[in-house]
Amino acid sequence: MSSETGPPPALERPGDHARGGGPRPVELVMYGDYECPYTRAAYRNVQRLERRLSKDLRFVFRHFPLRAIHPHAQAAAEAAEAAHAQDSFWAMHNLMFKRQEALEAEDLRAYANEVGLKLERFEAELANHSHAERVERDVRTGLSANVGGTPTLFLAGRIYHGSYDARVLVPLIEQLAEATDDLNERR
C-alpha cells in the first residue's frame, strides 16, 4: 500500500455518511466531488468492493467540492445533505453519481422527487444553504488531512495513492482485515 505519514482523518466521526462493516471492518474514507469524473470512477470501484467485501469494508464518504473547477459541486453536496436530512443520503448520492452530467438546480429537484423527498423542504434547504456548514466541515477535515483533490482515499487511516481498481484493492483490504484479526487475537 502506498501511503503517506501525516495526520490521518479522524476515523468515523458523528455525522459521517458510512455504511458496511462487520466484526473486522477496514475503513475506506473517500473525499469526493459529485461533479468530478475521477471521483465517479473511483466510486464505481468502491461499489464493487462493497459487493465483494461486505463484512470487511466500512465505507465513509466525505464532501470535497472543487468549487473553482466544478460549478455544480457545492450545490450537489448540499443536495446530498438535504437528502440526508430526510434519510435518503445514499439514494441521492448514487443518483447524482449515476447522472453526473446533469447537476443543475432543476436536475437536483428532479432527483429529490425521484428518491421521494419532500420537495418544498428540499428546495427551501437548498435556497437557504442550510447544509453548507456541514459540507464545509468535511472540506476542513480534508484540508487538515492533506487532501488536495478528488478523489482522495484513506485506507485504514492512511492516505492511499495506489490504483482505485477493485482488482488491486480487494486483496489489499483482505490483507488489512486479516492483520486486524491477528492483532485482535493477540490482545
C-alpha positions as a printed Julia matrix, in Angstrom:
187×3 Matrix{Float64}:
   0.0     0.0     0.0
   1.35    3.36   -0.95
   0.73    5.69    1.94
   1.97    8.86    3.48
   2.51    9.75    7.07
   0.88   12.82    8.42
  -2.38   13.45   10.16
  -4.96   10.86    9.13
  -8.55   11.97    9.02
 -10.35   11.1    12.2
 -11.79    7.68   11.88
 -15.52    7.72   11.59
 -16.96   10.86   13.13
 -20.51   11.5    14.28
 -22.49   12.6    11.26
 -20.31   10.76    8.74
 -22.02    9.04    5.87
 -20.88    5.48    6.46
 -22.09    2.04    5.53
 -20.93   -1.53    5.73
 -18.6    -3.31    8.02
 -18.73   -6.23   10.33
 -16.62   -7.62   13.12
 -13.34   -6.61   11.43
 -14.01   -3.71    9.1
 -11.28   -1.9     7.25
 -12.29    1.72    6.88
 -12.15    3.33    3.45
 -12.76    7.08    3.54
 -13.33    8.88    0.25
 -13.21   12.63   -0.12
 -15.18   13.26   -3.28
 -16.88   15.72   -5.57
 -20.15   14.85   -7.33
 -19.06   16.64  -10.49
 -15.61   15.03  -10.69
 -15.39   12.21  -13.26
 -12.44   10.68  -11.37
 -14.48   10.54   -8.16
 -17.28    8.82  -10.07
 -14.85    6.23  -11.48
 -13.38    5.59   -8.04
 -16.86    5.33   -6.51
 -17.85    2.7    -9.05
 -14.88    0.66   -7.86
 -15.9     1.24   -4.24
 -19.33   -0.21   -5.09
 -17.59   -3.32   -6.45
 -15.53   -3.52   -3.25
 -18.66   -3.25   -1.13
 -20.29   -6.12   -3.0
 -17.21   -8.34   -2.63
 -16.11   -7.36    0.88
 -19.32   -6.53    2.71
 -18.04   -7.9     6.05
 -14.56   -6.43    5.78
 -15.21   -2.91    4.49
 -16.65    0.18    6.1
 -17.1     2.92    3.5
 -17.25    6.58    4.51
 -17.98    9.4     2.06
 -16.95   12.98    2.81
 -17.59   16.03    0.67
 -14.76   17.88   -1.01
 -16.35   20.01   -3.75
 -13.77   21.53   -6.08
 -15.7    24.77   -6.46
 -13.14   26.5    -8.68
 -13.44   23.91  -11.46
 -16.8    22.24  -10.82
 -19.53   24.89  -10.67
 -22.26   22.44   -9.56
 -20.27   20.52   -6.94
 -21.22   22.64   -3.92
 -24.95   22.58   -4.74
 -24.79   18.83   -5.33
 -23.09   18.29   -1.96
 -25.74   20.44   -0.26
 -28.44   18.47   -2.09
 -26.96   15.22   -0.74
 -27.11   16.7     2.77
 -30.7    17.86    2.24
 -31.5    14.29    1.23
 -29.69   13.06    4.35
 -31.97   15.27    6.45
 -34.82   13.17    5.02
 -33.0     9.83    5.49
 -32.16    9.43    1.8
 -28.46   10.31    1.55
 -27.3     7.14   -0.23
 -30.16    7.15   -2.72
 -29.4    10.75   -3.72
 -25.64   10.13   -3.62
 -25.92    7.2    -6.02
 -28.29    9.02   -8.34
 -26.05   12.08   -8.64
 -23.03    9.95   -9.5
 -25.11    7.97  -11.99
 -26.29   11.18  -13.7
 -23.23   13.28  -13.09
 -23.54   15.25  -16.33
 -26.83   16.78  -15.12
 -26.42   18.64  -11.82
 -28.27   21.9   -12.5
 -30.81   23.07   -9.9
 -33.73   21.6   -11.86
 -31.9    18.26  -12.12
 -31.34   18.17   -8.37
 -35.05   18.87   -7.79
 -35.97   16.05  -10.18
 -33.63   13.66   -8.33
 -35.11   14.73   -4.99
 -38.56   13.95   -6.36
 -37.35   10.62   -7.73
 -35.97    9.49   -4.37
 -39.18   10.58   -2.62
 -38.1    13.68   -0.74
 -40.49   16.37    0.44
 -39.75   18.88   -2.31
 -40.75   22.07   -0.5
 -38.4    21.24    2.35
 -35.62   20.19   -0.03
 -35.91   23.38   -2.11
 -36.02   25.62    0.99
 -32.92   23.98    2.44
 -31.03   24.43   -0.83
 -32.16   28.05   -1.2
 -31.11   28.84    2.38
 -27.85   26.85    2.12
 -28.94   25.05    5.27
 -26.3    22.37    4.82
 -23.37   24.48    3.61
 -21.65   24.31    7.0
 -21.91   20.51    7.04
 -20.2    20.36    3.63
 -17.58   22.86    4.79
 -16.81   20.72    7.84
 -15.85   17.85    5.53
 -13.72   20.22    3.45
 -11.9    21.45    6.57
 -11.16   17.91    7.75
  -9.92   17.07    4.26
  -7.62   20.07    4.16
  -6.24   19.21    7.6
  -5.5    15.68    6.3
  -3.67   16.99    3.2
  -6.49   16.36    0.72
  -5.74   18.43   -2.35
  -8.04   16.96   -4.97
 -10.65   14.36   -5.68
 -10.98   11.6    -5.21
  -8.71   11.17   -2.23
  -8.91    7.86   -0.42
  -7.79    6.93    3.05
  -7.46    3.23    3.73
  -7.2     2.15    7.36
  -6.38    5.73    8.37
  -3.64    6.39    5.81
  -3.8     8.28    2.57
  -3.84    5.84   -0.34
  -2.09    6.66   -3.6
  -2.5     3.35   -5.45
  -4.92    2.23   -8.12
  -8.64    2.54   -7.45
  -9.25   -0.66   -9.4
 -11.18   -3.19   -7.33
  -8.82   -5.95   -8.53
  -5.99   -4.12   -6.74
  -7.94   -3.02   -3.67
  -9.7    -6.32   -2.84
  -6.53   -8.24   -1.9
  -5.17   -5.2    -0.06
  -8.32   -4.83    2.04
  -8.4    -8.57    2.69
  -4.79   -8.35    3.94
  -5.65   -5.45    6.22
  -8.69   -7.3     7.59
  -6.55  -10.37    8.31
  -3.96   -8.2    10.04
  -6.74   -6.74   12.18
  -7.84  -10.28   13.08
  -4.27  -11.22   14.03
  -3.93   -8.11   16.19
  -7.25   -8.79   17.94
  -6.26  -12.4    18.64
  -3.06  -11.25   20.38
  -4.97   -8.96   22.74
